[in-house]
Amino acid sequence: PNGMILPGQEITWNRKVAGSRYHVDCFVAWKGLDEYNPASRTVTPSEPTTIDLELEDFKPVKAPVAEVKPLRHFQYWILAHYVATRQHTYLWGSPGAGKSHVARQIAGELGLEFSFISVNPQSPASLLMGYMAHDGVTYHQSELYKRWKDGGVFLFDELDNCSSSLLTTLNGMLASDVANFPCGMVPKHPDFVFIGTGNTTGRGGDWQFPERRKIDEASLDRLVFIKWEYDTVLETSFVASIPNGPKWAKWVQTVREYCANKANGIKGGVYASPRAIISGAKDLAMVGNQYFSIEGVAERHVFKGLDKDTVARIVANCPLPRL
């Protein structure tokens, strides 16, 4: 592209796209100075003019790309508000509703570190508080300690399934700005946020989760309670690209609604959750194979060993989808 252009020489640049590169063709037409003398350009007849061209001069202008926002749970902004304002919460609701997932998602989008533990009635206090090694000097940090000291979201999964002694250990921390860990007194980081999750209201077991424990009043008083619902639009989006996926999602949601109505007399044992939607949809392409039928997919992902009479009653009121 470095060339000599003489006075009176007319230049036309023709830019053509070929693949991912640009080719520039120069067409030169000779004209005498008397014929070519544009007012916008001054030409010195005695000296040639040099024009340097760079590849950057021919880069295409990129059209703005529209921002595609991820589809979020319809209650996302409620929890996001409490995390942003550093208020401790308890999310309760049916299994598979995305309680743990949304906590991690919000932490990431707010630029906060994330830790979690899942507990049961036998979980020791060391799971929360960490412990000192046998040398009496080395402290083994817990996930709670890390978030308490350095900030971030701490997710306490299955809060309604832990022992009362473990909750007592936690209570003092949630109402204080300092905690007594085995390594000593540690001040709370301003960005520490606690999120508990469970399947019950925290007021004892119910017909679906009879073994869940009652959360004491001191713990209830320290937490903002949010009933976490299923989001049918979000669930369907998970399988939208799978052939017959939306049909399957609609059927699972219909079964869920039918079984949730106590008047229909279905007491537990039906797992019509988002997990059933996602895992079952993956099997739909196999329906028609000698080992796969729509009845078999429903049994493996939804009914899971439920007695035949109850299954027949559900299917009679919620007919299986035709694929």
C-alpha positions in Angstrom: 0.0 0.0 0.0 3.0 2.4 0.1 3.0 4.0 -3.4 3.9 7.1 -5.3 1.0 9.2 -6.6 1.9 11.8 -9.1 0.1 15.1 -9.6 -2.9 14.8 -11.8 -3.3 11.1 -10.9 -6.9 10.2 -9.9 -7.1 7.4 -7.2 -10.1 5.2 -6.5 -10.0 2.7 -3.7 -12.2 -0.3 -4.0 -12.6 -2.3 -0.8 -13.7 -5.9 -1.1 -14.3 -8.5 1.6 -12.9 -12.0 1.1 -13.3 -14.3 4.0 -11.9 -12.6 7.1 -9.3 -10.4 5.2 -9.6 -7.2 3.2 -8.1 -6.8 -0.3 -7.6 -3.3 -1.6 -7.5 -2.7 -5.3 -6.1 0.6 -6.7 -7.4 1.8 -10.0 -5.5 4.6 -11.5 -6.7 6.9 -14.2 -4.3 9.4 -15.8 -5.5 12.9 -16.2 -3.8 16.1 -17.0 -3.5 18.8 -14.4 -5.7 21.1 -16.4 -8.5 18.6 -16.2 -8.0 17.5 -12.6 -7.9 20.3 -10.1 -10.4 19.8 -7.2 -10.9 22.8 -5.0 -10.6 20.7 -1.9 -7.1 19.6 -2.6 -3.9 21.5 -3.2 -1.3 19.8 -5.3 2.3 20.8 -5.8 3.2 19.9 -9.4 7.0 19.6 -8.7 6.8 17.0 -5.9 5.0 13.6 -5.9 2.6 12.8 -3.0 3.1 9.7 -0.9 0.1 8.1 0.9 0.6 5.4 3.5 -2.2 3.0 4.1 -2.6 0.7 7.1 -4.7 -2.5 7.4 -6.5 -0.9 10.4 -8.0 1.7 8.0 -10.1 -1.1 6.5 -11.4 -2.9 9.6 -15.1 -3.2 9.5 -17.3 -1.4 12.0 -18.9 -4.0 14.3 -22.6 -3.6 14.9 -23.5 -3.4 18.6 -24.5 -6.8 20.1 -27.6 -6.8 22.1 -27.1 -8.0 25.7 -28.7 -11.3 26.4 -29.8 -11.4 30.0 -30.0 -14.8 31.7 -33.4 -16.0 32.7 -33.7 -15.9 36.5 -36.0 -17.3 39.0 -39.0 -15.0 39.5 -38.0 -14.5 43.2 -34.4 -13.8 42.4 -34.6 -10.1 43.1 -36.2 -10.7 46.5 -33.2 -12.7 47.8 -30.7 -10.4 46.0 -32.1 -7.5 48.0 -31.5 -9.2 51.3 -28.0 -10.4 50.3 -27.1 -6.9 49.1 -28.3 -5.4 52.4 -26.5 -8.1 54.3 -29.6 -9.5 56.0 -29.6 -13.2 57.0 -32.4 -15.3 55.4 -34.0 -18.7 55.5 -35.3 -20.2 52.2 -37.8 -23.0 52.6 -39.7 -24.9 50.0 -40.0 -28.1 48.0 -36.9 -30.0 46.9 -35.3 -29.1 43.6 -36.6 -25.5 43.5 -33.1 -24.1 43.1 -32.6 -22.7 46.6 -28.9 -23.5 46.8 -28.3 -22.6 43.2 -29.8 -19.1 43.4 -27.7 -18.4 46.5 -24.5 -19.2 44.6 -25.7 -17.3 41.6 -26.4 -14.1 43.6 -23.1 -14.3 45.4 -21.3 -14.5 42.1 -23.1 -11.6 40.5 -22.6 -9.4 43.6 -18.9 -10.3 43.6 -19.0 -12.2 46.9 -17.2 -15.3 47.9 -19.4 -18.4 48.4 -19.2 -21.3 50.8 -21.7 -23.9 52.0 -22.2 -26.9 54.2 -25.0 -29.5 54.4 -25.9 -30.8 57.8 -27.8 -33.6 59.5 -28.7 -34.3 63.2 -25.2 -35.9 63.8 -23.2 -33.0 62.4 -20.6 -31.9 64.9 -19.9 -28.3 66.0 -16.5 -28.6 64.4 -18.2 -28.5 61.0 -19.2 -25.0 61.8 -16.4 -23.7 64.0 -13.4 -25.6 62.8 -10.9 -27.2 65.2 -7.4 -27.0 66.6 -4.9 -29.7 65.6 -3.3 -32.0 68.2 -0.3 -29.6 68.5 -2.6 -27.0 70.0 -1.3 -24.4 67.6 -2.6 -25.1 64.1 -6.2 -24.1 63.5 -8.2 -26.0 60.8 -10.5 -23.4 59.3 -14.2 -24.1 58.6 -16.1 -22.7 55.7 -18.1 -20.6 58.1 -14.9 -19.2 59.6 -13.6 -18.2 56.1 -16.8 -16.3 55.2 -17.1 -14.8 58.7 -13.5 -13.5 58.7 -13.1 -12.6 55.0 -16.7 -11.9 53.9 -19.1 -13.6 51.5 -22.2 -15.7 51.4 -22.4 -18.7 53.7 -25.1 -21.3 52.8 -26.3 -23.5 55.6 -28.2 -26.3 53.7 -30.8 -28.5 55.5 -31.1 -26.0 58.4 -34.3 -27.8 59.5 -32.4 -31.1 59.7 -29.6 -30.1 62.2 -29.4 -30.6 65.9 -30.6 -28.0 68.4 -27.1 -27.8 69.9 -25.7 -26.8 66.5 -28.3 -24.1 66.1 -27.5 -22.8 69.5 -23.9 -22.4 68.4 -25.0 -20.5 65.4 -27.5 -18.2 67.2 -25.0 -16.2 69.1 -23.1 -15.5 65.9 -26.0 -14.2 63.9 -26.9 -11.6 66.5 -23.3 -10.5 67.1 -20.4 -8.8 65.4 -17.8 -11.1 66.9 -17.6 -14.9 67.3 -15.5 -17.2 69.5 -13.8 -19.7 67.2 -11.3 -22.2 68.5 -8.5 -19.9 67.4 -9.9 -17.0 69.4 -12.3 -14.1 69.1 -12.8 -13.1 65.4 -14.7 -9.9 64.3 -17.4 -10.4 61.6 -16.5 -9.1 58.2 -19.0 -6.4 57.0 -19.8 -8.5 53.9 -20.7 -11.7 55.8 -24.2 -13.0 54.8 -25.9 -16.1 56.1 -28.5 -18.1 54.1 -30.2 -21.1 55.5 -32.3 -23.5 53.4 -34.7 -26.2 54.2 -37.8 -28.1 53.0 -40.1 -27.0 55.9 -41.1 -23.8 57.6 -38.8 -24.6 60.5 -41.8 -25.3 62.8 -41.5 -29.0 62.8 -42.0 -31.9 60.3 -45.0 -32.1 57.9 -46.6 -34.8 55.9 -43.9 -34.7 53.3 -40.9 -34.4 55.7 -42.0 -35.9 59.0 -38.5 -36.2 60.4 -37.6 -32.5 60.1 -36.9 -30.7 63.3 -38.4 -27.6 64.8 -36.1 -24.5 64.7 -36.1 -22.8 68.0 -37.6 -19.3 68.3 -34.2 -17.6 68.9 -33.1 -18.8 65.4 -36.4 -17.9 63.8 -36.1 -14.4 65.1 -32.7 -13.9 63.5 -33.7 -14.8 60.0 -35.9 -13.3 57.2 -38.2 -16.1 55.9 -38.8 -16.6 52.2 -41.0 -19.3 50.8 -39.1 -20.4 47.7 -41.5 -21.5 44.9 -41.2 -23.5 41.8 -40.7 -21.3 38.7 -42.6 -23.1 35.8 -41.2 -20.7 33.1 -37.7 -21.3 34.2 -38.2 -25.0 34.4 -39.5 -25.2 30.9 -36.6 -23.1 29.6 -34.2 -25.8 30.8 -35.6 -28.3 28.3 -36.9 -25.9 25.6 -34.2 -27.1 23.1 -35.0 -30.8 23.6 -37.6 -32.3 21.3 -40.8 -32.7 23.2 -39.1 -31.2 26.2 -41.8 -28.6 26.8 -44.5 -31.2 26.6 -42.7 -33.3 29.3 -42.2 -30.2 31.5 -45.9 -29.4 31.3 -46.9 -32.9 32.2 -44.6 -33.0 35.3 -45.9 -29.6 36.4 -49.5 -30.9 36.0 -48.7 -34.0 38.1 -47.1 -31.7 40.8 -50.2 -29.5 40.9 -52.5 -32.5 41.2 -50.5 -34.2 43.9 -50.1 -30.9 45.9 -53.9 -30.6 46.2 -54.6 -32.5 49.5 -58.2 -33.1 48.3 -56.8 -35.6 45.8 -55.4 -37.7 48.6 -51.8 -38.2 47.3 -49.7 -38.3 50.4 -46.0 -38.0 49.4 -43.8 -40.2 47.3 -44.2 -38.1 44.1 -41.1 -36.3 42.9 -42.4 -34.0 40.3 -39.6 -31.5 40.7 -37.4 -29.6 38.2 -34.9 -32.4 38.5 -37.6 -34.8 37.2 -38.2 -32.4 34.3 -34.5 -32.1 33.4 -33.5 -35.7 33.8 -36.7 -37.1 32.2 -36.4 -34.9 29.2 -33.0 -36.5 28.4 -34.7 -39.8 28.0 -37.4 -38.7 25.5 -35.2 -39.3 22.5 -35.0 -43.0 23.5 -38.8 -43.5 23.7 -39.7 -46.1 21.1 -36.6 -48.1 21.8 -37.4 -51.6 23.3 -36.1 -50.5 26.7 -37.8 -47.1 26.8 -41.4 -46.0 26.8 -43.1 -42.9 28.1 -44.5 -45.0 31.0 -41.0 -46.1 31.8 -39.6 -42.6 31.8 -42.4 -41.4 34.1 -41.7 -44.3 36.5 -38.0 -43.7 36.6 -38.1 -39.9 37.1 -41.4 -39.1 38.7 -43.2 -42.1 40.4 -40.1 -43.9 41.6 -41.7 -47.0 43.0 -45.0 -45.5 44.0 -47.8 -48.1 44.4 -49.6 -49.0 41.2 -53.1 -47.9 42.3 -51.8 -44.4 43.1 -49.9 -44.2 39.8 -53.0 -45.3 37.9 -55.1 -42.6 39.6 -52.5 -39.9 38.8 -52.2 -40.9 35.2 -56.0 -41.1 34.8 -56.2 -37.4 35.9 -52.9 -36.3 34.3 -52.6 -38.3 31.0 -49.1 -39.0 29.9 -47.9 -36.7 27.0 -48.1 -38.0 23.5 -44.7 -37.7 21.8 
